[in-house]
């Protein structure tokens, strides 16, 4: 599989955010620029030191980051973890300044972060557009089939009572529509601005910083918000409590899991991460998330089991 060379360029409460800062302090104690030993026979690691793997402040993203980290370690790379960093503006700044060198991303949202006016929508078009949108210091590898996309969800009762199954139906709703999601959603092209542009719907916004987690779901259930942003690989969407509204205008871009890596490390880590991504489907991601949400397993345990089951450990 090829490297996409770059030419240019989601559960958090208030206490959780503090935990992210502490995690940064705890996990970032190593010096990525320190000299490294000659490395192992199987991989050898990066010549500049450990590869610093980061994750969003979102449990599912941390699971993927842990899978990447363990797979790299199994191939002989030295790895440091800086998980639960925050939202995109925070962790991409860390990628750009080199303090984090690898993170699992979601292709469409990453593209719109750098190019809000992009017209790419499909998996293929988004992947083609990404290399021209990112800084020269970053590269993206081939995406996985797995998607974990933003989606707008209402209660099943609200959907049935108002005949609303699509974002397009919201224009005929005679009432105030309040949308809840991470603070960054308020200004994103698939947030209130997109709902106005694509569907002619004006909404109020409530920031709920848990990446579609329990706080967001409870706010939908109790009517604090009309609809909330929940990621499509969340196993709770299969409970019947919620209806995910269709997006006929493709306002929300394809969001395939895509590794973003420092350009100078891309060639080294591509074989390892390609092998992981070749097996990472949306169904697999939902099952991984269920192990966290339903079985309350930690990300390291989930990652080890998945890699072992798939012959990568």
TADAUR-V758824 format. One record per residue. RES is the residue in one small letter. OMEGA is omega as a letter, one per 40 degrees, with the letter a starting at -180 (none if undefined). D_FIRST is the distance of its C-alpha to the first C-alpha in Angstrom with 2 decimals. Layout:
# TADAUR-V758824
res,omega,d_first
RES,OMEGA,D_FIRST
RES,OMEGA,D_FIRST
This chain:
# TADAUR-V758824
res,omega,d_first
x,a,0.00
x,i,3.75
x,i,6.92
x,a,9.52
x,a,12.37
x,i,15.73
x,a,18.79
x,i,21.40
x,none,22.53
x,none,28.29
x,a,33.21
x,i,35.05
x,i,38.84
x,i,40.84
x,i,40.93
x,i,37.21
x,i,36.74
x,i,39.01
x,i,36.97
x,i,33.86
x,i,35.80
x,i,37.01
x,i,33.55
x,a,32.47
x,a,35.46
x,a,35.01
x,a,31.30
x,a,31.28
x,i,33.85
x,i,31.63
x,a,31.23
x,a,27.60
x,a,29.04
x,i,30.97
x,a,30.31
x,i,28.30
x,a,29.17
x,i,27.22
x,a,24.89
x,a,24.12
x,a,23.18
x,a,19.95
x,i,18.43
x,i,21.17
x,i,20.28
x,a,20.47
x,a,23.06
x,i,24.79
x,a,25.38
x,i,24.14
x,a,21.24
x,a,23.04
x,a,21.38
x,i,23.17
x,i,23.74
x,i,25.73
x,a,29.23
x,a,28.01
x,a,27.91
x,i,24.80
x,i,22.79
x,i,24.29
x,i,23.16
x,i,19.49
x,i,20.09
x,i,21.82
x,i,19.03
x,a,16.68
x,a,19.64
x,i,20.49
x,i,17.05
x,i,17.02
x,i,20.59
x,i,19.90
x,i,17.56
x,i,20.46
x,i,20.04
x,a,23.18
x,i,22.99
x,a,25.55
x,i,25.74
x,a,27.20
x,i,27.15
x,a,29.12
x,a,29.19
x,i,30.19
x,a,29.06
x,a,26.64
x,a,29.08
x,a,29.67
x,i,26.28
x,i,24.65
x,i,27.58
x,i,26.79
x,a,23.19
x,i,24.64
x,i,27.29
x,i,24.98
x,i,26.85
x,a,23.79
x,i,20.38
x,i,18.05
x,i,18.76
x,a,17.34
x,i,18.19
x,a,18.77
x,a,17.29
x,i,20.44
x,i,22.90
x,i,21.08
x,a,21.04
x,i,24.72
x,i,25.60
x,a,24.89
x,a,25.67
x,a,28.31
x,a,28.93
x,i,25.49
x,i,25.76
x,a,22.19
x,a,22.41
x,i,19.68
x,a,16.26
x,a,14.79
x,i,17.53
x,i,17.37
x,i,13.68
x,a,14.62
x,a,17.76
x,a,16.72
x,a,15.76
x,a,19.25
x,a,21.02
x,i,20.23
x,a,21.98
x,a,20.75
x,a,20.67
x,i,17.90
x,i,14.18
x,i,12.18
x,a,8.71
x,a,7.15
x,i,10.28
x,i,11.48
x,a,13.71
x,i,16.56
x,i,18.98
x,a,22.06
x,i,23.86
x,i,27.29
x,a,29.90
x,a,33.66
x,i,35.78
x,i,39.51
x,i,41.72
x,i,42.19
x,i,45.88
x,i,45.30
x,a,43.08
x,a,45.70
x,a,48.71
x,i,47.39
x,a,45.33
x,i,42.24
x,a,38.87
x,i,37.03
x,i,36.85
x,i,38.71
x,a,41.61
x,a,42.25
x,a,44.04
x,a,46.85
x,a,47.32
x,a,50.73
x,i,50.16
x,i,48.40
x,i,44.68
x,a,43.44
x,i,39.74
x,i,38.61
x,i,35.44
x,a,34.25
x,a,36.20
x,a,33.31
x,a,33.19
x,a,36.52
x,a,35.15
x,a,31.66
x,i,31.07
x,i,30.64
x,i,33.79
x,i,37.41
x,i,36.71
x,i,34.28
x,i,36.69
x,a,39.35
x,a,37.35
x,a,35.63
x,i,38.32
x,a,41.52
x,i,41.95
x,a,43.46
x,i,42.88
x,a,44.07
x,i,41.63
x,i,41.93
x,i,39.63
x,a,38.67
x,i,36.34
x,i,34.83
x,i,31.62
x,a,32.95
x,a,34.47
x,a,37.99
x,i,39.85
x,a,38.17
x,i,38.68
x,i,42.30
x,i,42.93
x,a,41.83
x,a,43.99
x,i,47.08
x,i,46.91
x,i,46.40
x,i,43.55
x,i,43.10
x,a,39.37
x,i,36.71
x,i,33.05
x,a,31.35
x,a,27.63
x,i,26.61
x,i,25.23
x,a,28.68
x,i,30.31
x,i,33.70
x,i,32.89
x,a,33.44
x,a,36.99
x,i,38.69
x,a,40.11
x,i,38.02
x,i,37.03
x,a,33.83
x,i,34.81
x,a,32.83
x,a,31.39
x,a,32.07
x,a,31.49
x,i,27.99
x,i,29.36
x,a,26.78
x,i,23.26
x,a,20.24
x,i,19.46
x,i,16.12
x,a,15.49
x,i,13.35
x,i,13.25
x,a,15.23
x,i,15.51
x,a,17.74
x,a,16.21
x,i,17.46
x,a,15.69
x,a,12.18
x,a,10.98
x,a,12.94
x,a,11.87
x,a,8.10
x,a,7.97
x,a,10.89
x,i,10.12
x,a,6.83
x,i,9.31
x,a,11.92
x,i,10.53
x,a,9.63
x,a,13.40
x,i,14.84
x,i,16.75
x,i,19.81
x,i,22.07
x,a,20.74
x,i,21.26
x,i,24.76
x,i,25.58
x,i,24.52
x,i,26.70
x,i,29.51
x,i,29.60
x,a,30.38
x,a,32.69
x,a,34.52
x,i,34.38
x,i,34.52
x,i,32.08
x,a,30.67
x,a,27.02
x,i,26.80
x,a,28.29
x,a,26.06
x,a,22.85
x,a,24.08
x,a,25.05
x,i,21.77
x,i,19.69
x,i,22.35
x,a,22.52
x,i,18.81
x,a,19.03
x,i,17.26
x,none,20.65
